[in-house]
Amino acid sequence: MSTHQFLPLANYKQYPEHIMRRRAKTFYEEISGRRTVRDFSSQPIPLSVIEHCLRAAGTAPSGANLQPWHFVVVTDSTMKAQIREGAEEEERTFYSGRAPREWLDALAPLGTNEHKPFLETAPCLIAIFAETHGLLPDGRKVKHYYVQESVGIATGLLITAIHHAGLVSLTHTPSPMKFLNKILKRPIHERPFLLLVVGYPAEGTTVPTITKKPLDDFVTFT
C-alpha cells in the first residue's frame, strides 16, 4: 500500500479550445526562435534568473520521482579555464581521429572545431550530471530508474526556460567528460551528461542557416 499522500489537482486549469490553440501557437512561435550560439558576450547574468530556470528544470518528471540529476553552476573564471582546457584536450582527440568521417562530415556545415573559447567567455556554465543512484543519510544506496530519460527531459526544460528568460545557450558534449567530475569534485556515481553554456550573444553573432523538419516528416497521427 502506498505511503504517499495524495492531494487534489488544484492548480490545473482547463482552457476553452480557442485559447488552447492560441497558447500552443504562441509558445511554438516563441520557442521556434531559439538558436544555439557559439559567440557569447562576457556580460554577467543575474544569478536569480539561473536559479529560477533551474527550478523549472527541477519540475521535470522522472522515474519514480527520484530526480536523478545534479546541476553545477560555474561562474568562476579559473574554473571555467580549467573546464576549457579539459574539454579542448578531448576535442583535439575527437577531431584528429576519434570521430568517424561521417560524423565530421555532418558537423562540417556548422563550422565546429576543437577550439572552445566560449567556455571561458560566457558568464555561466552549467554542468549537468546524471546520478546512477541516490544516497540515504546512513550511506545506503537507492537505485535510480530511467536516468538518461529523466535527465534529458530536465535538460530540455532548462534550455527552454533559459530561452524564455531572454538568454542564449549552447549544448556542449565533449566525449568523454569525466574531467568534469575531477574539476567540479563530483562523486563517481554522477555521470557527466551535458555542459550547457549560458549567457548573452556577443555583438554581431551569426548562426548557421539551418531548417527544422516540417511536422509531417516527424509526426504520425493514427
BELQUI-V293632 format. One record per backbone hydrogen bond with DSSP energy under -1.0 kcal/mol. NH is the residue of the N-H (numbers start at 1). CO is the residue of the C=O. E is the energy in kcal/mol with one decimal. If there is no record, write none. Layout:
nh: <NH/NH>
co: <CO/CO>
e: <E/E>
This chain:
nh: <10/20/21/22/23/24/25/26/27/28/29/30/31/32/33/34/37/41/50/51/52/53/54/55/56/57/58/59/60/65/66/69/70/72/74/80/81/82/83/84/85/86/87/88/89/90/91/92/93/94/95/96/98/99/104/105/106/107/108/110/111/119/120/121/122/124/125/126/127/128/129/130/131/132/134/136/139/142/144/150/151/152/153/154/155/156/157/158/159/160/161/162/163/164/165/166/167/168/170/172/180/182/183/184/186/190/191/193/194/195/196/197/198/199/202/205/217/218/219>
co: <8/16/17/18/19/20/21/22/23/24/25/26/27/28/30/31/169/200/46/47/48/49/50/51/52/53/54/56/57/62/63/67/129/127/125/76/77/78/79/80/81/82/83/84/85/86/87/88/89/90/91/92/93/94/100/101/102/103/104/107/108/116/117/117/118/198/74/196/72/194/70/191/68/189/142/140/136/134/132/146/147/148/149/150/151/152/153/154/155/156/157/158/159/160/161/163/162/199/197/195/177/178/179/180/181/187/130/128/128/172/126/170/124/168/39/202/214/215/215>
e: <-2.1/-2.4/-2.7/-1.7/-2.9/-2.8/-2.4/-2.7/-2.4/-2.2/-2.6/-1.9/-2.9/-2.4/-1.3/-1.7/-1.3/-2.8/-1.3/-2.5/-2.0/-2.2/-2.5/-2.1/-2.1/-2.0/-2.2/-1.5/-1.7/-2.4/-1.8/-2.0/-1.9/-2.7/-3.5/-2.3/-2.0/-1.8/-2.3/-2.4/-2.3/-2.4/-2.7/-2.9/-1.7/-1.5/-2.5/-2.4/-1.3/-2.1/-2.9/-1.6/-2.4/-2.5/-1.9/-2.6/-1.8/-1.8/-1.6/-1.7/-1.6/-1.7/-1.9/-2.2/-2.0/-1.4/-2.4/-3.0/-2.7/-3.0/-3.0/-3.2/-2.3/-2.6/-3.0/-3.0/-2.6/-2.3/-1.5/-2.4/-2.7/-2.3/-2.1/-2.2/-2.3/-2.1/-2.2/-2.1/-2.6/-2.1/-2.7/-2.4/-2.1/-2.6/-1.8/-1.4/-2.2/-3.0/-1.7/-2.8/-2.1/-1.2/-2.5/-2.7/-2.0/-1.7/-3.1/-3.4/-1.4/-2.4/-3.0/-2.8/-2.9/-2.0/-2.3/-1.8/-1.8/-1.4/-1.3>
